[in-house]
Amino acid sequence: MSSLTHRPRRLRRRESVRALMREARLAPENLVLPLFACPGEGVRKEVSSMPGVFNFSTDEVAREAARAFDAGVPAVILFGLPESKDETASGAYAAGGVVQEAIRAVRRAVPEMAVIADTCLCEYTSHGHCGVVRAGEVLNDESLELLARTAVSQAEAGADIVAPSAMMDGQVGAIREALDDAGFEHVAVMAYAVKYASAFYGPFREAANSAPSFGDRRAYQMDPANAREAMREAELDVMEGADFLMVKPAVAYLDIVRAVRERFDLPLAAYHVSGEYAMIKAAARLGWIDERRAMLETLTSIRRAGADVILTYYATEAAKLLK
Ligand code: PBG
């Protein structure tokens, strides 16, 4: 005779019951696929530290976006590797720039897909910093104008959403104002509101060829030790007119995802970044971890922490498993 009244295991006995009881849901509609656009045609160059991730010419970007959309992924976020770089990041806001062309290519190939453009300068500056540099300093206000021009050029090319990631103070407000002045009041801003100075961006910098040539990004990205400051960053972006917020990286900062979720009512995204992807890939390649299970468990944990949207290099693969 049993003396236990409470037996949580009753609800774990078979998958159909577990499915009924499941709290956090992971679906293809939650996912955004990041893609790296480079010049040329027919180019598919794999990133060595991110197996399965490529630099694609714009024709191939369109093809990958279509594959993702067919798998149920509703959106892509686009990054660019320009032909050449300079001090003023002119490739970031060129009408015929590589990201602008990629936006048009995805728009043409998959008209229903949501197109997000990452709005930053680091891929386009010769020094690899996210803003204008003078005497070794990354200048804030001087960078705002270039970020605003970049966002407007991305909107002109057809982006639905622009995503400022430079961590310059006032960037959301400057971009909102510039978009409105140019007649793009319908274009939304996804603010990389809480972005930490993280070692987990390492592989991305290979993928986007955007490592800073001197110093690091700690004078503008956040200190990984700070949680209260994250609330302040998010609040400023809300006041400046962000349509939704993002926390980045995701996995090492699930507490921050939860805290932002609880404090703000805007939709929330989290970025499962390059290093977080590469760690699973590397362990799986060594046979040390079950890649599919680790991937789905990781993405589920980000949903459970409170993110509505997850940006992940696994988007297409995960969507296929979830369909
Ligand atoms: C641009 C930017 C970065 C990432 C997204 N946008 C790199 C950085 O800040 O150095 C990182 C994404 C990733 O690691 O997957 N500023």
py3Dmol code that shows the C-alpha trace and the ligand (Angstrom):
import py3Dmol

protein = """\
ATOM      1  CA  MET A   1       0.000   0.000   0.000  1.00  0.00           C
ATOM      2  CA  SER A   2       1.354   3.351  -0.982  1.00  0.00           C
ATOM      3  CA  SER A   3       1.521   6.241   1.410  1.00  0.00           C
ATOM      4  CA  LEU A   4       2.457   8.875  -1.195  1.00  0.00           C
ATOM      5  CA  THR A   5      -0.293  11.309  -2.136  1.00  0.00           C
ATOM      6  CA  HIS A   6       1.706  13.434  -4.529  1.00  0.00           C
ATOM      7  CA  ARG A   7       3.279  11.674  -7.477  1.00  0.00           C
ATOM      8  CA  PRO A   8       4.387  14.130 -10.180  1.00  0.00           C
ATOM      9  CA  ARG A   9       5.529  11.147 -12.211  1.00  0.00           C
ATOM     10  CA  ARG A  10       1.890  10.351 -13.076  1.00  0.00           C
ATOM     11  CA  LEU A  11       2.007  13.123 -15.623  1.00  0.00           C
ATOM     12  CA  ARG A  12       5.271  11.943 -17.144  1.00  0.00           C
ATOM     13  CA  ARG A  13       4.302   8.418 -18.080  1.00  0.00           C
ATOM     14  CA  ARG A  14       3.808   8.857 -21.785  1.00  0.00           C
ATOM     15  CA  GLU A  15       4.601  11.472 -24.378  1.00  0.00           C
ATOM     16  CA  SER A  16       0.975  12.349 -25.069  1.00  0.00           C
ATOM     17  CA  VAL A  17       0.431  13.238 -21.403  1.00  0.00           C
ATOM     18  CA  ARG A  18       3.742  15.090 -21.231  1.00  0.00           C
ATOM     19  CA  ALA A  19       2.719  17.066 -24.315  1.00  0.00           C
ATOM     20  CA  LEU A  20      -0.534  18.128 -22.627  1.00  0.00           C
ATOM     21  CA  MET A  21       1.342  19.335 -19.558  1.00  0.00           C
ATOM     22  CA  ARG A  22       4.153  21.117 -21.408  1.00  0.00           C
ATOM     23  CA  GLU A  23       4.624  24.723 -20.312  1.00  0.00           C
ATOM     24  CA  ALA A  24       7.115  26.331 -22.674  1.00  0.00           C
ATOM     25  CA  ARG A  25       6.419  25.766 -26.366  1.00  0.00           C
ATOM     26  CA  LEU A  26       9.021  25.960 -29.051  1.00  0.00           C
ATOM     27  CA  ALA A  27       7.679  26.386 -32.570  1.00  0.00           C
ATOM     28  CA  PRO A  28       9.143  27.366 -35.955  1.00  0.00           C
ATOM     29  CA  GLU A  29       7.261  30.684 -35.665  1.00  0.00           C
ATOM     30  CA  ASN A  30       9.478  31.665 -32.734  1.00  0.00           C
ATOM     31  CA  LEU A  31      12.669  31.519 -34.787  1.00  0.00           C
ATOM     32  CA  VAL A  32      14.721  33.997 -36.807  1.00  0.00           C
ATOM     33  CA  LEU A  33      17.580  32.851 -39.058  1.00  0.00           C
ATOM     34  CA  PRO A  34      20.703  35.051 -39.268  1.00  0.00           C
ATOM     35  CA  LEU A  35      22.353  35.137 -42.724  1.00  0.00           C
ATOM     36  CA  PHE A  36      25.651  36.698 -43.869  1.00  0.00           C
ATOM     37  CA  ALA A  37      25.567  38.324 -47.306  1.00  0.00           C
ATOM     38  CA  CYS A  38      28.743  38.753 -49.351  1.00  0.00           C
ATOM     39  CA  PRO A  39      29.440  40.043 -52.885  1.00  0.00           C
ATOM     40  CA  GLY A  40      29.452  37.801 -55.939  1.00  0.00           C
ATOM     41  CA  GLU A  41      27.223  35.092 -57.332  1.00  0.00           C
ATOM     42  CA  GLY A  42      26.892  31.451 -56.421  1.00  0.00           C
ATOM     43  CA  VAL A  43      29.147  31.931 -53.367  1.00  0.00           C
ATOM     44  CA  ARG A  44      28.674  29.546 -50.409  1.00  0.00           C
ATOM     45  CA  LYS A  45      31.710  29.835 -48.160  1.00  0.00           C
ATOM     46  CA  GLU A  46      31.472  27.950 -44.879  1.00  0.00           C
ATOM     47  CA  VAL A  47      32.599  29.717 -41.695  1.00  0.00           C
ATOM     48  CA  SER A  48      35.235  27.456 -40.132  1.00  0.00           C
ATOM     49  CA  SER A  49      34.242  28.154 -36.520  1.00  0.00           C
ATOM     50  CA  MET A  50      30.515  27.751 -37.328  1.00  0.00           C
ATOM     51  CA  PRO A  51      29.926  24.546 -39.283  1.00  0.00           C
ATOM     52  CA  GLY A  52      26.639  24.825 -41.198  1.00  0.00           C
ATOM     53  CA  VAL A  53      26.878  28.636 -41.395  1.00  0.00           C
ATOM     54  CA  PHE A  54      28.042  30.303 -44.606  1.00  0.00           C
ATOM     55  CA  ASN A  55      28.881  33.575 -46.267  1.00  0.00           C
ATOM     56  CA  PHE A  56      26.362  33.663 -49.110  1.00  0.00           C
ATOM     57  CA  SER A  57      26.218  35.860 -52.173  1.00  0.00           C
ATOM     58  CA  THR A  58      22.843  37.584 -52.391  1.00  0.00           C
ATOM     59  CA  ASP A  59      21.371  34.981 -54.793  1.00  0.00           C
ATOM     60  CA  GLU A  60      22.266  32.270 -52.273  1.00  0.00           C
ATOM     61  CA  VAL A  61      20.926  34.366 -49.380  1.00  0.00           C
ATOM     62  CA  ALA A  62      17.570  34.392 -51.146  1.00  0.00           C
ATOM     63  CA  ARG A  63      17.730  30.619 -51.606  1.00  0.00           C
ATOM     64  CA  GLU A  64      18.541  30.010 -47.924  1.00  0.00           C
ATOM     65  CA  ALA A  65      15.803  32.377 -46.824  1.00  0.00           C
ATOM     66  CA  ALA A  66      13.310  30.461 -48.982  1.00  0.00           C
ATOM     67  CA  ARG A  67      14.435  27.151 -47.451  1.00  0.00           C
ATOM     68  CA  ALA A  68      13.955  28.582 -43.962  1.00  0.00           C
ATOM     69  CA  PHE A  69      10.536  29.988 -44.844  1.00  0.00           C
ATOM     70  CA  ASP A  70       9.456  26.624 -46.277  1.00  0.00           C
ATOM     71  CA  ALA A  71      10.464  25.031 -42.974  1.00  0.00           C
ATOM     72  CA  GLY A  72       8.192  27.494 -41.142  1.00  0.00           C
ATOM     73  CA  VAL A  73      10.735  30.137 -40.073  1.00  0.00           C
ATOM     74  CA  PRO A  74       9.000  33.508 -40.522  1.00  0.00           C
ATOM     75  CA  ALA A  75      12.025  35.836 -40.523  1.00  0.00           C
ATOM     76  CA  VAL A  76      15.674  36.344 -41.377  1.00  0.00           C
ATOM     77  CA  ILE A  77      18.138  38.867 -39.970  1.00  0.00           C
ATOM     78  CA  LEU A  78      20.760  39.989 -42.471  1.00  0.00           C
ATOM     79  CA  PHE A  79      24.400  40.938 -41.950  1.00  0.00           C
ATOM     80  CA  GLY A  80      26.747  42.184 -44.665  1.00  0.00           C
ATOM     81  CA  LEU A  81      30.343  41.621 -45.716  1.00  0.00           C
ATOM     82  CA  PRO A  82      31.054  44.591 -47.968  1.00  0.00           C
ATOM     83  CA  GLU A  83      33.494  44.667 -50.902  1.00  0.00           C
ATOM     84  CA  SER A  84      35.615  47.245 -49.055  1.00  0.00           C
ATOM     85  CA  LYS A  85      35.712  48.981 -45.694  1.00  0.00           C
ATOM     86  CA  ASP A  86      36.541  52.556 -44.707  1.00  0.00           C
ATOM     87  CA  GLU A  87      36.631  54.955 -41.746  1.00  0.00           C
ATOM     88  CA  THR A  88      33.046  56.117 -42.253  1.00  0.00           C
ATOM     89  CA  ALA A  89      31.469  52.698 -42.931  1.00  0.00           C
ATOM     90  CA  SER A  90      30.114  53.922 -46.256  1.00  0.00           C
ATOM     91  CA  GLY A  91      29.223  50.351 -47.254  1.00  0.00           C
ATOM     92  CA  ALA A  92      26.677  50.267 -44.439  1.00  0.00           C
ATOM     93  CA  TYR A  93      24.415  52.898 -46.004  1.00  0.00           C
ATOM     94  CA  ALA A  94      25.220  52.579 -49.728  1.00  0.00           C
ATOM     95  CA  ALA A  95      22.015  52.257 -51.764  1.00  0.00           C
ATOM     96  CA  GLY A  96      23.608  49.336 -53.621  1.00  0.00           C
ATOM     97  CA  GLY A  97      25.356  47.936 -50.538  1.00  0.00           C
ATOM     98  CA  VAL A  98      25.589  44.223 -49.985  1.00  0.00           C
ATOM     99  CA  VAL A  99      22.908  44.121 -47.282  1.00  0.00           C
ATOM    100  CA  GLN A 100      20.605  46.398 -49.246  1.00  0.00           C
ATOM    101  CA  GLU A 101      20.935  44.001 -52.217  1.00  0.00           C
ATOM    102  CA  ALA A 102      20.348  41.009 -49.947  1.00  0.00           C
ATOM    103  CA  ILE A 103      17.180  42.632 -48.551  1.00  0.00           C
ATOM    104  CA  ARG A 104      15.877  43.147 -52.099  1.00  0.00           C
ATOM    105  CA  ALA A 105      16.778  39.588 -53.079  1.00  0.00           C
ATOM    106  CA  VAL A 106      14.891  38.064 -50.134  1.00  0.00           C
ATOM    107  CA  ARG A 107      11.940  40.405 -50.728  1.00  0.00           C
ATOM    108  CA  ARG A 108      11.740  39.250 -54.360  1.00  0.00           C
ATOM    109  CA  ALA A 109      12.235  35.544 -53.655  1.00  0.00           C
ATOM    110  CA  VAL A 110      10.057  35.236 -50.535  1.00  0.00           C
ATOM    111  CA  PRO A 111       7.669  38.217 -50.461  1.00  0.00           C
ATOM    112  CA  GLU A 112       5.875  37.024 -47.322  1.00  0.00           C
ATOM    113  CA  MET A 113       8.996  36.600 -45.212  1.00  0.00           C
ATOM    114  CA  ALA A 114       9.834  39.178 -42.536  1.00  0.00           C
ATOM    115  CA  VAL A 115      13.170  40.823 -43.313  1.00  0.00           C
ATOM    116  CA  ILE A 116      15.192  42.215 -40.421  1.00  0.00           C
ATOM    117  CA  ALA A 117      18.383  44.185 -41.075  1.00  0.00           C
ATOM    118  CA  ASP A 118      21.100  44.375 -38.446  1.00  0.00           C
ATOM    119  CA  THR A 119      21.950  48.054 -38.124  1.00  0.00           C
ATOM    120  CA  CYS A 120      25.592  48.432 -37.128  1.00  0.00           C
ATOM    121  CA  LEU A 121      28.835  49.767 -38.541  1.00  0.00           C
ATOM    122  CA  CYS A 122      31.402  47.191 -37.383  1.00  0.00           C
ATOM    123  CA  GLU A 123      31.225  45.067 -40.536  1.00  0.00           C
ATOM    124  CA  TYR A 124      31.854  48.174 -42.649  1.00  0.00           C
ATOM    125  CA  THR A 125      34.511  50.144 -40.772  1.00  0.00           C
ATOM    126  CA  SER A 126      38.204  49.612 -41.521  1.00  0.00           C
ATOM    127  CA  HIS A 127      38.917  49.442 -37.768  1.00  0.00           C
ATOM    128  CA  GLY A 128      36.025  47.065 -37.002  1.00  0.00           C
ATOM    129  CA  HIS A 129      34.426  49.201 -34.276  1.00  0.00           C
ATOM    130  CA  CYS A 130      30.685  49.837 -34.181  1.00  0.00           C
ATOM    131  CA  GLY A 131      31.001  53.618 -34.527  1.00  0.00           C
ATOM    132  CA  VAL A 132      33.151  56.506 -35.695  1.00  0.00           C
ATOM    133  CA  VAL A 133      36.655  56.424 -34.184  1.00  0.00           C
ATOM    134  CA  ARG A 134      38.765  59.460 -33.376  1.00  0.00           C
ATOM    135  CA  ALA A 135      42.007  59.367 -31.367  1.00  0.00           C
ATOM    136  CA  GLY A 136      41.311  55.809 -30.323  1.00  0.00           C
ATOM    137  CA  GLU A 137      37.812  56.634 -29.000  1.00  0.00           C
ATOM    138  CA  VAL A 138      34.515  55.347 -30.371  1.00  0.00           C
ATOM    139  CA  LEU A 139      32.446  58.528 -30.591  1.00  0.00           C
ATOM    140  CA  ASN A 140      28.806  58.277 -29.643  1.00  0.00           C
ATOM    141  CA  ASP A 141      26.896  61.180 -31.161  1.00  0.00           C
ATOM    142  CA  GLU A 142      28.921  61.239 -34.386  1.00  0.00           C
ATOM    143  CA  SER A 143      27.992  57.586 -34.887  1.00  0.00           C
ATOM    144  CA  LEU A 144      24.255  58.177 -34.497  1.00  0.00           C
ATOM    145  CA  GLU A 145      23.964  59.978 -37.797  1.00  0.00           C
ATOM    146  CA  LEU A 146      25.621  57.113 -39.683  1.00  0.00           C
ATOM    147  CA  LEU A 147      23.474  54.527 -37.910  1.00  0.00           C
ATOM    148  CA  ALA A 148      20.349  56.506 -38.817  1.00  0.00           C
ATOM    149  CA  ARG A 149      21.458  56.708 -42.473  1.00  0.00           C
ATOM    150  CA  THR A 150      22.089  52.964 -42.439  1.00  0.00           C
ATOM    151  CA  ALA A 151      18.611  52.232 -41.073  1.00  0.00           C
ATOM    152  CA  VAL A 152      16.948  54.480 -43.666  1.00  0.00           C
ATOM    153  CA  SER A 153      18.860  52.803 -46.513  1.00  0.00           C
ATOM    154  CA  GLN A 154      17.768  49.405 -45.191  1.00  0.00           C
ATOM    155  CA  ALA A 155      14.155  50.584 -45.044  1.00  0.00           C
ATOM    156  CA  GLU A 156      14.455  51.916 -48.603  1.00  0.00           C
ATOM    157  CA  ALA A 157      15.650  48.479 -49.711  1.00  0.00           C
ATOM    158  CA  GLY A 158      12.540  46.919 -48.151  1.00  0.00           C
ATOM    159  CA  ALA A 159      13.421  45.864 -44.600  1.00  0.00           C
ATOM    160  CA  ASP A 160      10.391  45.367 -42.334  1.00  0.00           C
ATOM    161  CA  ILE A 161      12.431  45.736 -39.168  1.00  0.00           C
ATOM    162  CA  VAL A 162      15.777  47.383 -38.427  1.00  0.00           C
ATOM    163  CA  ALA A 163      17.854  46.175 -35.510  1.00  0.00           C
ATOM    164  CA  PRO A 164      20.374  48.625 -34.059  1.00  0.00           C
ATOM    165  CA  SER A 165      23.187  46.638 -32.403  1.00  0.00           C
ATOM    166  CA  ALA A 166      25.975  49.199 -32.002  1.00  0.00           C
ATOM    167  CA  MET A 167      25.212  50.003 -28.335  1.00  0.00           C
ATOM    168  CA  MET A 168      25.539  53.747 -28.935  1.00  0.00           C
ATOM    169  CA  ASP A 169      23.446  55.793 -26.502  1.00  0.00           C
ATOM    170  CA  GLY A 170      20.387  57.247 -28.199  1.00  0.00           C
ATOM    171  CA  GLN A 171      20.593  55.016 -31.278  1.00  0.00           C
ATOM    172  CA  VAL A 172      16.977  53.867 -31.112  1.00  0.00           C
ATOM    173  CA  GLY A 173      15.666  57.434 -30.863  1.00  0.00           C
ATOM    174  CA  ALA A 174      17.914  58.685 -33.661  1.00  0.00           C
ATOM    175  CA  ILE A 175      16.864  55.838 -35.941  1.00  0.00           C
ATOM    176  CA  ARG A 176      13.154  56.221 -35.129  1.00  0.00           C
ATOM    177  CA  GLU A 177      13.289  59.905 -35.952  1.00  0.00           C
ATOM    178  CA  ALA A 178      15.204  59.371 -39.203  1.00  0.00           C
ATOM    179  CA  LEU A 179      12.833  56.616 -40.335  1.00  0.00           C
ATOM    180  CA  ASP A 180       9.808  58.792 -39.627  1.00  0.00           C
ATOM    181  CA  ASP A 181      11.329  61.802 -41.415  1.00  0.00           C
ATOM    182  CA  ALA A 182      11.972  59.627 -44.471  1.00  0.00           C
ATOM    183  CA  GLY A 183       8.394  58.304 -44.537  1.00  0.00           C
ATOM    184  CA  PHE A 184       9.174  54.905 -43.012  1.00  0.00           C
ATOM    185  CA  GLU A 185       6.969  55.212 -39.952  1.00  0.00           C
ATOM    186  CA  HIS A 186       5.752  51.652 -40.665  1.00  0.00           C
ATOM    187  CA  VAL A 187       9.246  50.148 -40.267  1.00  0.00           C
ATOM    188  CA  ALA A 188       9.739  48.631 -36.806  1.00  0.00           C
ATOM    189  CA  VAL A 189      12.792  48.821 -34.542  1.00  0.00           C
ATOM    190  CA  MET A 190      14.037  45.712 -32.753  1.00  0.00           C
ATOM    191  CA  ALA A 191      16.439  47.136 -30.186  1.00  0.00           C
ATOM    192  CA  TYR A 192      19.465  45.146 -29.156  1.00  0.00           C
ATOM    193  CA  ALA A 193      18.655  46.795 -25.853  1.00  0.00           C
ATOM    194  CA  VAL A 194      20.756  44.621 -23.604  1.00  0.00           C
ATOM    195  CA  LYS A 195      23.953  43.583 -25.320  1.00  0.00           C
ATOM    196  CA  TYR A 196      26.886  42.370 -23.299  1.00  0.00           C
ATOM    197  CA  ALA A 197      30.584  42.553 -24.208  1.00  0.00           C
ATOM    198  CA  SER A 198      30.773  38.797 -24.698  1.00  0.00           C
ATOM    199  CA  ALA A 199      33.418  36.255 -25.648  1.00  0.00           C
ATOM    200  CA  PHE A 200      30.585  34.282 -27.237  1.00  0.00           C
ATOM    201  CA  TYR A 201      30.612  36.612 -30.289  1.00  0.00           C
ATOM    202  CA  GLY A 202      33.995  35.193 -31.346  1.00  0.00           C
ATOM    203  CA  PRO A 203      32.830  32.985 -34.232  1.00  0.00           C
ATOM    204  CA  PHE A 204      30.502  35.735 -35.527  1.00  0.00           C
ATOM    205  CA  ARG A 205      33.469  38.014 -35.958  1.00  0.00           C
ATOM    206  CA  GLU A 206      35.024  35.429 -38.228  1.00  0.00           C
ATOM    207  CA  ALA A 207      31.718  35.031 -40.095  1.00  0.00           C
ATOM    208  CA  ALA A 208      31.251  38.792 -40.493  1.00  0.00           C
ATOM    209  CA  ASN A 209      34.955  39.665 -40.647  1.00  0.00           C
ATOM    210  CA  SER A 210      34.251  42.298 -37.998  1.00  0.00           C
ATOM    211  CA  ALA A 211      36.798  41.852 -35.202  1.00  0.00           C
ATOM    212  CA  PRO A 212      38.052  45.236 -33.942  1.00  0.00           C
ATOM    213  CA  SER A 213      41.610  45.942 -35.123  1.00  0.00           C
ATOM    214  CA  PHE A 214      42.501  47.547 -31.773  1.00  0.00           C
ATOM    215  CA  GLY A 215      41.076  47.325 -28.277  1.00  0.00           C
ATOM    216  CA  ASP A 216      37.711  45.708 -27.617  1.00  0.00           C
ATOM    217  CA  ARG A 217      34.041  46.695 -27.310  1.00  0.00           C
ATOM    218  CA  ARG A 218      33.881  47.061 -23.541  1.00  0.00           C
ATOM    219  CA  ALA A 219      33.555  50.846 -23.704  1.00  0.00           C
ATOM    220  CA  TYR A 220      30.150  50.489 -25.370  1.00  0.00           C
ATOM    221  CA  GLN A 221      28.822  46.958 -24.824  1.00  0.00           C
ATOM    222  CA  MET A 222      27.724  46.008 -21.307  1.00  0.00           C
ATOM    223  CA  ASP A 223      29.700  44.480 -18.476  1.00  0.00           C
ATOM    224  CA  PRO A 224      28.627  40.815 -18.099  1.00  0.00           C
ATOM    225  CA  ALA A 225      28.354  41.300 -14.345  1.00  0.00           C
ATOM    226  CA  ASN A 226      25.508  43.824 -14.555  1.00  0.00           C
ATOM    227  CA  ALA A 227      21.807  43.017 -14.244  1.00  0.00           C
ATOM    228  CA  ARG A 228      20.335  46.286 -12.904  1.00  0.00           C
ATOM    229  CA  GLU A 229      22.019  48.146 -15.730  1.00  0.00           C
ATOM    230  CA  ALA A 230      20.165  45.862 -18.153  1.00  0.00           C
ATOM    231  CA  MET A 231      16.866  47.233 -16.842  1.00  0.00           C
ATOM    232  CA  ARG A 232      18.095  50.767 -17.417  1.00  0.00           C
ATOM    233  CA  GLU A 233      19.219  49.997 -20.983  1.00  0.00           C
ATOM    234  CA  ALA A 234      15.869  48.368 -21.763  1.00  0.00           C
ATOM    235  CA  GLU A 235      13.932  51.245 -20.249  1.00  0.00           C
ATOM    236  CA  LEU A 236      15.821  53.825 -22.318  1.00  0.00           C
ATOM    237  CA  ASP A 237      15.080  51.918 -25.524  1.00  0.00           C
ATOM    238  CA  VAL A 238      11.395  51.695 -24.611  1.00  0.00           C
ATOM    239  CA  MET A 239      11.340  55.469 -24.059  1.00  0.00           C
ATOM    240  CA  GLU A 240      13.149  56.070 -27.360  1.00  0.00           C
ATOM    241  CA  GLY A 241      10.470  54.148 -29.243  1.00  0.00           C
ATOM    242  CA  ALA A 242      11.689  50.571 -29.606  1.00  0.00           C
ATOM    243  CA  ASP A 243       8.941  48.251 -30.869  1.00  0.00           C
ATOM    244  CA  PHE A 244      10.514  45.239 -29.241  1.00  0.00           C
ATOM    245  CA  LEU A 245      13.569  44.406 -27.184  1.00  0.00           C
ATOM    246  CA  MET A 246      16.398  41.922 -27.380  1.00  0.00           C
ATOM    247  CA  VAL A 247      18.782  40.394 -24.886  1.00  0.00           C
ATOM    248  CA  LYS A 248      22.092  39.080 -26.172  1.00  0.00           C
ATOM    249  CA  PRO A 249      23.686  36.578 -25.671  1.00  0.00           C
ATOM    250  CA  ALA A 250      20.816  34.317 -24.603  1.00  0.00           C
ATOM    251  CA  VAL A 251      22.071  31.230 -22.819  1.00  0.00           C
ATOM    252  CA  ALA A 252      24.602  32.799 -20.476  1.00  0.00           C
ATOM    253  CA  TYR A 253      22.026  35.517 -19.692  1.00  0.00           C
ATOM    254  CA  LEU A 254      18.762  33.626 -19.130  1.00  0.00           C
ATOM    255  CA  ASP A 255      18.305  35.483 -15.834  1.00  0.00           C
ATOM    256  CA  ILE A 256      18.345  38.746 -17.763  1.00  0.00           C
ATOM    257  CA  VAL A 257      15.823  37.415 -20.303  1.00  0.00           C
ATOM    258  CA  ARG A 258      13.528  36.558 -17.396  1.00  0.00           C
ATOM    259  CA  ALA A 259      14.014  39.917 -15.700  1.00  0.00           C
ATOM    260  CA  VAL A 260      13.316  41.918 -18.866  1.00  0.00           C
ATOM    261  CA  ARG A 261      10.259  39.741 -19.561  1.00  0.00           C
ATOM    262  CA  GLU A 262       8.854  40.510 -16.122  1.00  0.00           C
ATOM    263  CA  ARG A 263       9.522  44.224 -16.195  1.00  0.00           C
ATOM    264  CA  PHE A 264       8.506  45.177 -19.757  1.00  0.00           C
ATOM    265  CA  ASP A 265       5.447  44.319 -21.810  1.00  0.00           C
ATOM    266  CA  LEU A 266       7.008  44.716 -25.246  1.00  0.00           C
ATOM    267  CA  PRO A 267       7.715  41.522 -27.195  1.00  0.00           C
ATOM    268  CA  LEU A 268      11.117  40.128 -26.289  1.00  0.00           C
ATOM    269  CA  ALA A 269      13.777  38.493 -28.419  1.00  0.00           C
ATOM    270  CA  ALA A 270      16.950  36.712 -27.355  1.00  0.00           C
ATOM    271  CA  TYR A 271      19.983  35.993 -29.527  1.00  0.00           C
ATOM    272  CA  HIS A 272      21.437  32.484 -29.301  1.00  0.00           C
ATOM    273  CA  VAL A 273      24.812  33.765 -30.453  1.00  0.00           C
ATOM    274  CA  SER A 274      27.608  32.311 -32.529  1.00  0.00           C
ATOM    275  CA  GLY A 275      29.717  30.997 -29.649  1.00  0.00           C
ATOM    276  CA  GLU A 276      26.702  29.347 -28.060  1.00  0.00           C
ATOM    277  CA  TYR A 277      25.998  27.627 -31.386  1.00  0.00           C
ATOM    278  CA  ALA A 278      29.651  26.687 -31.914  1.00  0.00           C
ATOM    279  CA  MET A 279      29.922  25.043 -28.498  1.00  0.00           C
ATOM    280  CA  ILE A 280      27.097  22.615 -29.279  1.00  0.00           C
ATOM    281  CA  LYS A 281      28.500  21.969 -32.770  1.00  0.00           C
ATOM    282  CA  ALA A 282      31.989  21.313 -31.476  1.00  0.00           C
ATOM    283  CA  ALA A 283      30.913  18.937 -28.726  1.00  0.00           C
ATOM    284  CA  ALA A 284      28.621  17.113 -31.160  1.00  0.00           C
ATOM    285  CA  ARG A 285      31.438  16.738 -33.700  1.00  0.00           C
ATOM    286  CA  LEU A 286      33.585  15.159 -31.019  1.00  0.00           C
ATOM    287  CA  GLY A 287      30.767  12.782 -30.226  1.00  0.00           C
ATOM    288  CA  TRP A 288      30.426  14.222 -26.735  1.00  0.00           C
ATOM    289  CA  ILE A 289      26.850  15.434 -26.961  1.00  0.00           C
ATOM    290  CA  ASP A 290      23.621  14.622 -28.830  1.00  0.00           C
ATOM    291  CA  GLU A 291      23.336  17.656 -31.092  1.00  0.00           C
ATOM    292  CA  ARG A 292      19.597  17.551 -31.771  1.00  0.00           C
ATOM    293  CA  ARG A 293      18.631  17.122 -28.158  1.00  0.00           C
ATOM    294  CA  ALA A 294      21.109  19.738 -26.944  1.00  0.00           C
ATOM    295  CA  MET A 295      19.870  22.181 -29.582  1.00  0.00           C
ATOM    296  CA  LEU A 296      16.180  21.739 -28.782  1.00  0.00           C
ATOM    297  CA  GLU A 297      16.808  21.812 -25.033  1.00  0.00           C
ATOM    298  CA  THR A 298      18.826  25.022 -25.364  1.00  0.00           C
ATOM    299  CA  LEU A 299      16.197  26.742 -27.506  1.00  0.00           C
ATOM    300  CA  THR A 300      13.431  25.574 -25.154  1.00  0.00           C
ATOM    301  CA  SER A 301      15.325  27.032 -22.198  1.00  0.00           C
ATOM    302  CA  ILE A 302      15.374  30.419 -23.917  1.00  0.00           C
ATOM    303  CA  ARG A 303      11.594  30.228 -24.437  1.00  0.00           C
ATOM    304  CA  ARG A 304      11.086  29.110 -20.840  1.00  0.00           C
ATOM    305  CA  ALA A 305      13.081  32.107 -19.618  1.00  0.00           C
ATOM    306  CA  GLY A 306      10.549  34.329 -21.373  1.00  0.00           C
ATOM    307  CA  ALA A 307      11.693  35.103 -24.909  1.00  0.00           C
ATOM    308  CA  ASP A 308       9.005  35.299 -27.581  1.00  0.00           C
ATOM    309  CA  VAL A 309      11.524  35.287 -30.415  1.00  0.00           C
ATOM    310  CA  ILE A 310      14.842  33.448 -30.708  1.00  0.00           C
ATOM    311  CA  LEU A 311      17.525  34.401 -33.198  1.00  0.00           C
ATOM    312  CA  THR A 312      19.522  31.250 -33.884  1.00  0.00           C
ATOM    313  CA  TYR A 313      21.798  29.736 -36.513  1.00  0.00           C
ATOM    314  CA  TYR A 314      19.849  26.519 -35.876  1.00  0.00           C
ATOM    315  CA  ALA A 315      16.550  28.081 -37.022  1.00  0.00           C
ATOM    316  CA  THR A 316      15.987  26.024 -40.186  1.00  0.00           C
ATOM    317  CA  GLU A 317      17.215  22.784 -38.649  1.00  0.00           C
ATOM    318  CA  ALA A 318      15.143  23.236 -35.498  1.00  0.00           C
ATOM    319  CA  ALA A 319      12.046  24.228 -37.487  1.00  0.00           C
ATOM    320  CA  LYS A 320      12.275  21.030 -39.536  1.00  0.00           C
ATOM    321  CA  LEU A 321      12.393  18.933 -36.382  1.00  0.00           C
ATOM    322  CA  LEU A 322       9.477  20.821 -34.841  1.00  0.00           C
ATOM    323  CA  LYS A 323       7.147  20.724 -37.849  1.00  0.00           C
TER     324      LYS A 323
END
"""
ligand_1 = """\
16
PBG
C 27.244 43.663 -34.608
C 26.825 42.354 -34.074
C 27.574 41.348 -33.426
C 26.712 40.261 -33.255
C 25.477 40.641 -33.756
N 25.561 41.947 -34.241
C 28.999 41.262 -33.083
C 29.617 42.119 -32.094
O 28.991 42.895 -31.385
O 30.843 42.028 -32.038
C 27.068 38.933 -32.654
C 26.199 37.792 -33.043
C 26.745 36.452 -32.737
O 27.775 36.279 -32.077
O 26.120 35.479 -33.201
N 27.654 44.599 -33.703
"""
view = py3Dmol.view(width=600, height=400)
view.addModel(protein, "pdb")
view.setStyle({"model": 0}, {"cartoon": {"style": "trace"}})
view.addModel(ligand_1, "xyz")
view.setStyle({"model": 1}, {"stick": {}})
view.zoomTo()
view.show()
